[in-house]
Amino acid sequence: MNDSATQIVQQVRERTISVSEVVEQSLTRIAGEGARLNAFITTCEELSRRRAWQIDQEVAAGIGLDRPLLGVPVAVKDNICVASAPTTCGSQMLADWMPPYTAMTVRRMLAAGAILVGKTNLDEFGMGSSGEYSRFGPTLNPVQDELSPGGSSSGSAAAVGAGMVPLALGSDTGGSIRQPASFCDVMGFRPTYGAVSRYGLAAFASSMDQVGPLARTANDLRLALEVIAGSDENDMTAVAGLEAPQRAAEGARYEFAVVKESLEAPVTESVAAVVKAALARLVAAGHRVEEVSLPFGEDALAAYYLIAAAEASSNLARYDGVRYGYRAERVETLLEMYERSRGEALGDEVKRRILLGTHALSAGYVDEFYNRATAARQRAAEQFRSVFEQADFVVMPTAPSEPFRRGEYAEDPSAMYAADLLTVPASLAGLPAVSVPFGSRDENLPVGVQVIGQRWEDYRVLEVAQILEDLR
Amino acid sequence: MSASELQPVIGLEIHAQLATESKIFCGCANSYGQPPNSVTCPVCLGLPGALPVLNEAAVRLAAQVIVAFGGMVAERSAFARKNYFYPDLPKGYQITQYDRPLGTGGEVAYVDEDGDWRCCRLQRVHLEEDAGKLLHDATHKTKVDYNRCGAPLAEIVTEPELASPQAAASVVRSIRQALRYLDVCEGDMEKGQLRCDANISIRRPDGTLSANRTEVKNLNSFKAIERALQREMERQRGLVAAGETVEQATLYYDERSGEVGTMRTKEQAPDYRYFPEPDIPELVVDERWLWEVTQDLPLLPRDRERQMSRLFGIRDYDCRVLCAERVLANYAERVMERARDSQAAANWLSNVLLAEVEIGRGELDPIGIPPDYIAHLVDAVTAGEVSNAGARQVLAEMLSASRSGRRVESPERVIDRLRLAVIDSEEELLRVVETVIEAHPEQVALYRRGKAALFTFFVGQVMAATKGRADVQLTRRLLEQRLNEEEK
């Protein structure tokens, strides 16, 4: 199934294909390649077949043909709640948990005619950059099995990359959509913080979590964003702030600022070369590219990990074995119930971040860690602002390297954290950012070019994704 | 240095449940007494992915409290997370306001031991969510009821400046009264609608403060506030007088034994790891909105008393009694406006009416008994048209009609129907007097032989025969006339 969502909608409207056929193709691919790559935690065969049949009836009756995602099979990361399926967050803690409600983003996708075919694998609670930290086993990279698919939206990236679905939802806190998109050779978009409702997304770091789409074309990203974006009365941070989607005037010329430091070590030469090639094509197409210095590098990475861990330590406190989720058996005291339930059901990486975050907020340390990190976060936002006074977009690689091998960082978590070096700045500043594949898949070298825009200019960022897609 | 020279320094933290329709961060009803866990939703249960949405009504009521106490409502304030584990706290953190509260400053007027008004300054007023409730059953199992989870609370913090446990209790009473005046909190301490923590330290005669203070948690009645603080004050005085150190600690009060015990010491104090709540944007209070929601605030008790005194010239004591509740003050003023004698009306309201009705349970609703009925009844008593006992009967009749939903008749009609009017016709009373004299020849003979004390017997007989309606003065005169006449 290599059609884009846009093409599927077109074909369904023209009745050259039935939704049931589309969904069967998707389910077949999920059962085969999907199972091999371990991209899904839950598949919704029965539900999606029933829904496909229903939409086919509607199409036959001419009902709701204008729905923007009519008949499109979609996959949703398993930290986004759907009432009819378990939502595990990739954790033993929620292995059997069924949410009583559906996330706003999913509701909007379904209302737009999409069909949910399954819930995708992820690093536990969104914490990880390799797709390996899941209670349900690691996800493999569709480009090559030995490679990491990136994370934490590993299953969504793999599902789109392997053609199981044209479109998937992921969540991006410090790069969890963009980095796996880069590794799996697909497009991934992180919207402006607040552009998309977080209602129904199990929180990791609330001040940075955003739901966003992964797809194989820029146009599909735009299509998905139009459906999921907007204010939500269930989420005070979600506001209708996006500028209206518009096609740029023919031959629009933009000013790109490429971050000098992002093309130097520790970023690999091969990655830098791919980004430089993309920039060269932009210049050839008449755009201007200027080099800027944004030396937030290591500072931003540290700030990100402190803030995200601090918020995670609070957000994950609810998993205590009292009301839902895993509870240790044969406990004698309340404290023992807490300790053993959390100890047994949360993975090492999750525990590591809870410990780090708890420490960063503790009396006597909060100034040195959390408060300093908050200040660094503000500096990163300032630096972006000053660049945007001269340039329309900031360009960097998405990840400092091509996909690493699975297991490469098993013994060195902080080296793995460095995989987020180039994605965390946009997260800290709440900016929209897209990863566009520009490497060579044939040489097993998927590399994403990251384009970051100003707040609320999401559609312009996606327009640049389209430009890059056309130049590839 | 004797212990009695050591003054306590007391500060209070009062948690008031705001009487909003729905909870502070979700649409669940903010109601008491429902079956356990029946008033919950993903938000107040802290399910994964659920997010808080601030209820404007909670902000409105808190803003009214702040403005009524003369404090400042911050144009920009913020919520924070207070992190700790407890089964009644579903998210593992409480959403509260920490370094940027909604309200700062202001003062609460309270009545001191001499009955005079004094002021206690307020430090801050902030918004937060309530936790659930643990229910321990006989089998040593603990259950949790999350209905209360997310009920809106205003936390009112006073400056540490109260110098006695009695003053502390009085401040809580005044705050409760003010909240009821403002209609923002019912203030039922038994239901936990108003809860109090107090901190206490000792000031030496030279003005220096003891190094540490202790905090007594969960003082949930006025008696508990006074007794617990008395205990703790004496304990600290003893330590300071002996030159020992008071250890910083959190204490609890056991209502049954009257003892104060240690909940945790300084070493065991939890680290709440406060940080800004990322799910709720900065709270921006629009100036115009603030003006609209606070422009019609009622006078608080102290000022209401002064107004009542000025308008009706009644005794201060009656003003205090009649201003205990706003509904009562409203009602009393309407009665006094209509009665011929304000002081008589005030007396009657505080001595008779208040003995019969429970204020604040809807009983003084003006449609119950129209205030002019009470005014007419008081006028009738003043004019001697009905006896005090008769008037009480009229009131009882009107109350019973109002309580059972019947139409309340005017006092004139009730007096008429129950034949309660005073008999002041000489002709009519004389007939009764004569009947009584004829019926008691022995007593008449004894009286006439000099047993003057029997006179009250005859008055009693006349009253009994008239069911208390006989005009006393007239009865006495007629009895004297008739008993002495025959002697000649």
HADDOCK unambig.tbl for C-alpha pairs under 7 A between the chains (distance, minus, plus):
assign (segid A and resid 199 and name CA) (segid B and resid 49 and name CA) 5.65 0.50 0.50
assign (segid A and resid 199 and name CA) (segid B and resid 50 and name CA) 5.84 0.50 0.50
assign (segid A and resid 199 and name CA) (segid B and resid 51 and name CA) 6.24 0.50 0.50
assign (segid A and resid 200 and name CA) (segid B and resid 49 and name CA) 3.93 0.50 0.50
assign (segid A and resid 200 and name CA) (segid B and resid 50 and name CA) 5.80 0.50 0.50
assign (segid A and resid 201 and name CA) (segid B and resid 49 and name CA) 4.41 0.50 0.50
assign (segid A and resid 202 and name CA) (segid B and resid 48 and name CA) 4.68 0.50 0.50
assign (segid A and resid 202 and name CA) (segid B and resid 49 and name CA) 4.00 0.50 0.50
assign (segid A and resid 203 and name CA) (segid B and resid 48 and name CA) 6.85 0.50 0.50
assign (segid A and resid 203 and name CA) (segid B and resid 49 and name CA) 5.90 0.50 0.50
assign (segid A and resid 206 and name CA) (segid B and resid 278 and name CA) 5.80 0.50 0.50
assign (segid A and resid 206 and name CA) (segid B and resid 279 and name CA) 6.45 0.50 0.50
assign (segid A and resid 207 and name CA) (segid B and resid 278 and name CA) 5.16 0.50 0.50
assign (segid A and resid 234 and name CA) (segid B and resid 51 and name CA) 6.56 0.50 0.50
assign (segid A and resid 234 and name CA) (segid B and resid 53 and name CA) 6.31 0.50 0.50
assign (segid A and resid 235 and name CA) (segid B and resid 51 and name CA) 6.03 0.50 0.50
assign (segid A and resid 235 and name CA) (segid B and resid 53 and name CA) 6.54 0.50 0.50
assign (segid A and resid 236 and name CA) (segid B and resid 53 and name CA) 5.95 0.50 0.50
assign (segid A and resid 236 and name CA) (segid B and resid 279 and name CA) 6.89 0.50 0.50
assign (segid A and resid 236 and name CA) (segid B and resid 280 and name CA) 6.07 0.50 0.50
assign (segid A and resid 236 and name CA) (segid B and resid 281 and name CA) 6.87 0.50 0.50
assign (segid A and resid 237 and name CA) (segid B and resid 279 and name CA) 6.50 0.50 0.50
assign (segid A and resid 237 and name CA) (segid B and resid 280 and name CA) 6.70 0.50 0.50
assign (segid A and resid 237 and name CA) (segid B and resid 281 and name CA) 6.46 0.50 0.50
assign (segid A and resid 314 and name CA) (segid B and resid 83 and name CA) 6.63 0.50 0.50
assign (segid A and resid 314 and name CA) (segid B and resid 92 and name CA) 6.98 0.50 0.50
assign (segid A and resid 314 and name CA) (segid B and resid 93 and name CA) 6.89 0.50 0.50
assign (segid A and resid 317 and name CA) (segid B and resid 91 and name CA) 6.37 0.50 0.50
assign (segid A and resid 317 and name CA) (segid B and resid 92 and name CA) 4.77 0.50 0.50
assign (segid A and resid 318 and name CA) (segid B and resid 46 and name CA) 6.95 0.50 0.50
assign (segid A and resid 318 and name CA) (segid B and resid 90 and name CA) 5.96 0.50 0.50
assign (segid A and resid 318 and name CA) (segid B and resid 91 and name CA) 4.39 0.50 0.50
assign (segid A and resid 318 and name CA) (segid B and resid 92 and name CA) 4.98 0.50 0.50
assign (segid A and resid 322 and name CA) (segid B and resid 87 and name CA) 6.47 0.50 0.50
assign (segid A and resid 361 and name CA) (segid B and resid 273 and name CA) 5.12 0.50 0.50
assign (segid A and resid 362 and name CA) (segid B and resid 271 and name CA) 6.68 0.50 0.50
assign (segid A and resid 362 and name CA) (segid B and resid 273 and name CA) 5.39 0.50 0.50
assign (segid A and resid 363 and name CA) (segid B and resid 271 and name CA) 6.49 0.50 0.50
assign (segid A and resid 363 and name CA) (segid B and resid 273 and name CA) 6.76 0.50 0.50
